[in-house]
């Protein structure tokens, strides 16, 4: 369940308070915990009401010198970190040591993008809430410094490596045959009219450049591709525009 003593958790689809309570207990027990994709953490309840609550929290400050606190974080990772801190005796040495064992990130930075990531079933939104209940993002809809940077970098599906895999799929005919896919990468020549250059790919219509949230990386249907080249697409499982497009339960896999 953990990579040595480090437990890497994928925050997408979890409820803020429930996940924070479990993480707080684990770091108090001595385990090192890393939480990635904190921008995917949810809060139960109406979005507008949660936003009003957080805006009211932002107005609380020290009258004479606001730089002395309280400090209000806007990044989802720091909001989650502050939630965990409130569940720890952080003014004692024991609590401070526990807080030092926690790392939080927006998106999935290296080296955690190559490591297996786990989920906490007891804190998942789909497990704890009825389908009819409303949820809101953990950062209450407020933008932070890297808000659009995380969203635009999210899929990372249209890099040269990913497109070369699709080119190999076109030669082999299917992406399920791993051996044939590896042979196609090593031995086959590039298809006529297919280039690994992104600008050429977009000009050919293989990628959709009109979707800013996905960074122009959403694959089109095979009927919209070039008529001269028959490509057998196996598009990845769609997901939210975060650092990767991994399924929920197999969070350790790399690009699908």
N, C-alpha and C positions, 0 to 999 in steps of 0.2 A: 504494500500500500504506500510505502514511502521510498524515496530514493536515498538509501542510507538512513540518516536521522532527519532528513528534510522532507516534509510533506508539501507537495505542490498541489494547490487547489485551483480549480477553474471557477471563478465567481459568477459566470454567466448563468442566469436563471435561478439564482438563490435569493432568499429573502434576507434583508440586511440584518435585522436583529437576531434571527435564529442562527445565521452563519457566524455572526460576531460572537455569540455566546459559546458556540462550540470551539471556535478558534481561540477564544480567551482561555478556556479550560485546558486546551492542548498546550499552549505556550506556558501556562502555569505548571503543567506536569513536566516541562523540560523539553518538549519537542519543538524543533524549528519548523515554522510554517511559512510558506510563500503563497500568496493569493494573487493570481493574475486575472486579467479581464475584469477589473472592478467596475468598469463602466457598464457591465451587463447585470450588476446586482439590482434587485428590485425592492420596492417598499410596497406593502399592501395598502390599499386604500385609494381614494380618488386623487388623481394627479394634481388638480387645482388646489385641493385642501392641503396636500403635502407641500406644495410650493409655497402657499401662504404661511405655513408653519416655519419653513426654512427662511423665508424672507423676514419673518418676525424675529427669528434667531439672529439674522445678520444685523439687525438694528440694535442689538444688545452690545454695549461697549462701555468703556470707562470714559466718563465725561471729561475729566481733566486731561487725560493723556491716553487716547485710544491705542497707541502703540504698545501699551502695557498689557493689552488683552481686554476681553477674551478674543482669541484668534479664530477666525471663521475660514474654513477651508472650502474650496469649490470643486477641486478635483475629486472624482469618485473614490480614488484610492485613499486620499487623505480623509475623506468623510468616513470611509470604512475604518481607517486606522483610529480615528478619534472615537468611533463607536466602541471599538475593542478596548481602547484605553479607559473608557468610562466603566468597563466591566472588570478592570484590574486595579489592585491597590498600587497605582503607579507612583505614589509618593514614597513608597518604601523601596528598599534595595531589591527585595524579592520581586515586587511588581515591575520595577524598572528593568531588571534582568529578563523578566518574561516578555516585556514589550520589545526589548532588543532582539528577541528571537523571532519577531514577526517582520516580514517584508511584504509590501503591497505594491502593485503595479497597475497602471492603465495599459491595456493591450498585453501583448506577450513578448517582452524583450528577450534577447538571448541571455543566457543559455537555456532559458526555460521553454523556448519554442521547440526544443528538441527533446524535452523530457516528458514523461507520462504525467498527465494531470488527472486529478481525482475530483469527484463530486461528493457532496454530503447529502444523502437522500433525505435525512430528517429536516433539512433546510431548503429543499427544492420547492419552487413555486408550484410546480405541477403536482406535487405530493401533498403539500400542506394546505393549498387553497382550492376552493371549488372553482370550476371553470367559469362560473358567472361573476366571480369577484373581480373587482378592478385592481390593477396594480399600476405603479408609476416607477420611473427610473430612480435609482438610488441617489443620484445627484439632483433630484427634484427639478429636472429640466433646465438647470442653470449651466451655462457654458463655462468652460475653464480654459486655461492657456493652450492646452494641446487638444481641444475638443475636436476640431476638424482635422487635425493631423492624424489622430487615431482613426477617425472614420475613413479618411482617404487612403490610408495605408492598410486598411483592414483586410480585404480579400487576398491581395498579393498573389493573384492567380494568373496574371497575364505576363509574368516575367518570362525570360527566355526558356528557363527550365520547364515551366508548365506548358508552354506552347510546343516545345520540342516533344513533350510527352504526347500531346494531342496529335502531332504530326506522325509519331510512331504508331499511335492508335489507328491513324488512317491507313498506314501500311499494313499493320498486322490484322486489323479488322475488329479487334476487341481489346479492351483494357484489362480483361479478367485474366488473360494468359500472361502471367508475370514473366515466364521464360521467353516467350515470343516477344514480349515488350522489350526485355533487355537485349535480345538479339537484334531487334529492329533498331534500337538506339546505337548499337555498335556497328552493325554491318550494312544497314540499308542506306541508300543515298537519299538526299532530300527530295521530296516530291516536286514535280514540275509546277512552278507557279506558287509554291508555298515557301515563305521566308520566315525566319525566326526574328527578323527585325520588326519591332512593334509598330513603327510607322507604316511599314508595308502591309502588316497584318491588318491594321485598322482600315487602310485604303481598300484592301480586298473585301472588307465587310465581315471578316471572321469574328471581330470583336465589336461590341457596341460602345462607341465613345460618347454617347449622349446621357450616360448615367453617372452624374458627378459623385454620388454617395458611394458607388462601387468602383470609382476610379476608372471607368471605362473598361471594365474587365468582365462584364456579363456576357457569356457566350450566346450567340444567336442560334436559331434553329438551323439544321442542315440545309433546309430548303432556301435559306437566305444566303448561304455560302456560294462560292463560285460554282458555276455549273460544270466547269471543266475538271474540277477536282472533287472526288467523292470522299468525304470525311465521315468516319463513323465516330460520332461524338459520344462520350460518356460523361456528361457534365457533373460537377460535384454537387453534393447535397447543399441546398441553399441555406444560408444562415444569416444572422444579423451582421451588419457591417462593422465587425471588430477586427482584431489583428489576424485572425485565422478563420477558416471555414471548416471547423471540426465538428463532428456530431457530438451530442451531449455526453453519452456514456463512454465513448472511446476517445476521450479528450487527449490521449497521449499521441495519437497519430499525427503525422505531419500533413501537408496539403493533400486534400482528397482529390 
